Amino acid sequence: MTQQPQAKYRHDYRAPDYQITDIDLTFELDAQKTVVTAVSQAVRHGASDAPLRLNGEDLKLVSVHINDEPWTAWKEEEGALVISNLPERFTLKIINEISPAANTALEGLYQSGDALCTQCEAEGFRHITYYLDRPDVLARFTTKIIADKIKYPFLLSNGNRVAQGELENGRHWVQWQDPFPKPCYLFALVAGDFDVLRDTFTTRSGREVALELYVDRGNLDRAPWAMTSLKNSMKWDEERFGLEYDLDIYMIVAVDFFNMGAMENKGLNIFNSKYVLARTDTATDKDYLDIERVIGHEYFHNWTGNRVTCRDWFQLSLKEGLTVFRD
């Protein structure tokens, strides 16, 4: 059952009792049933001996392990998994199942046409696995995606692509690693079959960054302006603010059924096609300006919002207002 919304007040803020420094995710993807394995490195924050209360909604819990041992001191509550009797530092392993095809809330991992994609801002990650779903918990994410190669030839997530391989039964896998700590609302995953526009950008320090723009099949001829807008944004951020892109690859995915206008997930922006695709015979000048503006806005979030993020959602106007000022 989905938890009912509750009022939250800024004066009630308190720091989390635990911090998660690293999380290793494995997705065995299928539209009907996806198995998620989350291995987190956690540490108690301060002297509190409070239980670890993880957010989670619409999840089927399979198992809980602490330091590789089955753990029984836990209970499920509405919208939460509460784990007790924990050491000061520990490795938490949770296995759960989700159904992207049945996810009509369109938060977390859901089906978009024939593709699978995520939307985690503001509190969508709790629809993927049990976690401290709040912006003041920053962790380094490693993500391994396993899926059918014909159905999902492209497997994308945050950070840099560090490994990939083939499996039996027509499956393949790709592993991504984001070296920069981030809140879970910036997590992203996309799996599907796309046309790809590729380019590169050389930063002012001489690093070559791979640029990849993924669009639904048949839309490649409408993608070049978005790529031009991205390269212009990267150059302008360096020249105006001295901010250089910090990963080896920057990806944009444009799908017709994305439920937001655009989302600044670290290294893997997801857009509604409206803000990416344009061709001179079908688009207006305003369409071109909107694409340039939104592409720039989401790219500028890499520093104002992603690398420097907010403590809680009452600070949303800080990251958004500053980024709007920059775009």
N, C-alpha and C positions, 0 to 999 in steps of 0.2 A: 504494500500500500504506500502511495506517495504521501509524504508528510505534508500537513497543511501549513501554509505560510504563517509565520509569527512575526510580530513587530520586534525590531531590534533598535537599541538606542546607543548613541555614541558614548554616553557616559558609563555604559556597562562594559566597555572594552576591558579585557584582561589578557595578558600574554598567555600563550599556550603552555600547558603543563609539560609538554614534550615537544621536541624538535625532531624532524626527519632530515638528515643531511644528504642521503643518497637513496634513490629508488631504482630498482631494476625490474622493468616490466616485460612480460612475455604475453603476446596475444596469439592464440590459436584461432584464427579468424574464420567465421562462418556467419552468414546473415541470420540464420535461425538460432544458432548457439555458439557464442564465442567464449572460450575459456581464458580467463585473465589470471596470471600469476604475478603477484607483486611482492618483491623482496625489498624491504626497507631497512635502512640503518637508522636507529632511533636512539635518542638520549633524553633522559629526564631533565627538565628545565627547572633549575632551582632545587629547593629542598622538599617540594611537594611530593607526597606519596599517593596522590590521587590516581585513579585508574586512567588508562588511555582511552579516550572517547573518540572514535573514528566515525566520520560521516559516511553514510551509505544509503542509497535508495534504489529499489527495484533490482536488487542483487540476490543471487542464489549462492549462499555461502557453502563452500565445499570443505575447507579445512583451515586451521590456524596453527602455526608453529612459531615457537620462540627459541632462538638459538638451535634450530634444527630438531627441536623436541616437540612432539604434539602437546598442545596447550589446552587445558580444560577450564581455566579460570576466565571464562568470557561469557557474555550474554548478549543477545540481540534485543534492542529496544527500537521503538519507532524512529527510523531515520538514523540509527547509530549501531555500532558494534563497540561494546565496552569490555576492555581487557584489563584484568587485575593482577596483582602480585608480581609486578614486573621488576627486573633488575634496573640499575641505573643506566646501563647501556645494553642494547640487545639488537639482534636481527629478527625482524618480524616478517614471516612469510604467510601470505593470505592467498588462497585460491578461491575464485568465485566464477560464476557463469552469468552472462548477460545475453539478451536477444536484441541485436540491432534492428532487426525487421519489425519487432514488436514495440520498439521505442518510439511511441507517438509523441512523447514530450519533447523530442528533438533536442535533448540535453544529454551530454555524454556522447557515446558512440551510436550512430543511427544510420539507417539506409537512406541514401539520396540517389534516386534512380537505380542504376546498377552498381553504384559505388557505395562505399562505406566512408563516413567522415565524422568528425567530432565537432562539438561546440561546448566549451567548458567554462567560458565566462558567463555568469559570475560563479555559479555553484553547480556546474555540470559534471565535474570530475567524480563526484560522489555517485553518479550513475554508472561509472566504469569499475571502480573498486572502492573498498573501504579505505579512507584516508583522512588526514587533517585538511579538510577542504576550506582553507582560509588563506588570504594573500600574505600573511606574515610568516608562513612556513615555506622556506625556500630550500629546495633540494636539487641535486644534480640528477638528471634523468638519463637512464639508458633503456632503450626500447627495442625489443626483438619482435618482429611481426612474421608470422607463419601463415601462409594461405595458398589456395589453389592458384597455380600460375596462369592458367587460361582465363579464369574469371577475374583475377586480381593481379595483372602483370606488374603494376606499380605499387610498391609498398613504401609509404612515406611517413616520416615523423620528424620531431625536432632535432636540431643539431647537425652533426656531420655523419655521413654514411661511413661506417667503420668496418663492416663485414657483410657478406652475403653468400648464399649457397643454394644448392639444389637438394631436395629431399625426394623420397620415394612417393609413389601415388600421385605424381604430377604436382607436387607442392614445392614451394621455394620459401626462402626466408631472407630478411634483410635486418641488420642491426644498426641502430642509430644511437649516437652519444652526444648529449649536450653538456659541454664542460662548465656551463655557467649556471649557478643555482637560480631557480625560478619557482614561483608559486604554481600550483597545479592548474590554475585557470588558464595558463599559457600552454598547457599540453595540447598536442595535436596529433592526429593519425588520419591518414587518407589511404584507401586501398581501392583500386579500380583500373579501368582501361582508358587511356587518354591519348590525345595528340600532345606533343611536347615541342615548345619553342625554346631553344637553348642559345645562350650567349655567355659572355664573360664580362667582368668589370675588374679593372686593375686599380687597387686602392693607392692612396698617395704614398704609402710605405712600400709599394711594389708587390703586394700580395695579389694573386689572381683569384677572384671569387667566381665560382660557377653560378650562373643564373638559369633557372628552369621554370618555365611557365606552362602549367598543365591545364588543358581545356578539353571539353567534351569533343568526341570525334566529329570532325567536319567543321570545326570552328577555328582552325589554325590561321586562316587568312584574316581573322579579325583580332589577332593577338599582338601584332607588332607595336601598336601605339602604347599598350600597357608595358611592354618591355622597355621601350624608349623612356616612358615616364619613370620606371623604376631606376634606370641608369642615371637619369637626370636628378632624381631624388638622392641617390647615393653620392653623387658628385657635389650637389648643393650642400648636403649635411657636412661633408668634409670641409668645404670652402667657407661656409658661414659659421659653423659651430665647432669645427675641428674634430668631428665624430666620425670615426672610421668603422666600417662594418667588421664584425669580430668572428664570424664563422667562415668556413670554406665554401659554403653553398647557401644560396638564398632561393627559396621556392615559393611560388604562388600557384594555388589551385583555384580554378574558376568552375563552379558547377551551377546549373540552373536551379537546383532545389536547395541551395544553402539557405538556412533559416535566418541568417543575419545579413546585413549589407556587406560587411567584411570583418575579419578578425585577425589580430596582430600576433598570433602564436609565434613563439621564438623560432625564426628560421623557416617557418612553414605557414605563410599566410593563406587563409581560406576566404574566398570571395564569392559573392553572388555574381553570376556572369554579367549582370548589368553594369558592374563597375570595372570590367576588364575588357570586354569585347566591343570593338568598334571598327567600322569600315566607312569610307567616305561616301559611298552611295546609299547608306542606310542610317548613318548617325548624324546628329546635329553638332554644331560647335559646342553647345552646352554638354552634350554627351562626352565629347573629348575632354572638356575642362573638368567634368566630374570625375572621369577616370584618372586624370593626372592628379587631381586633388586627393582622391581616396587612396590611390597607390602611394602617394607621398605620405599621407597621414599614417597609414599602417606601417610603412617603412620607418618613419621617424619614431614610432613607438619602440623600436629596438632599444633605444636609450631612455626615452622618457615614457616609462611604463614597464618595460621588460627588465633591463639591467637595473634601473632605479624604479622600484615598484612602490605600491601603496601598502600601508599598514593594515587597513581595513577598508570596507567599501564606502565608508563615509568620506574617504579621501579620493574617491573616484574622480571628482571634479579636478583634482590636482593633476593627475596623469592625463586626463582627457583635455583639460583646459590648456595645459602647457603644450601638448602635442598639436592642438588646434592652432595655438599661437605660432608654432613652428611651421605648420603647413600653410 
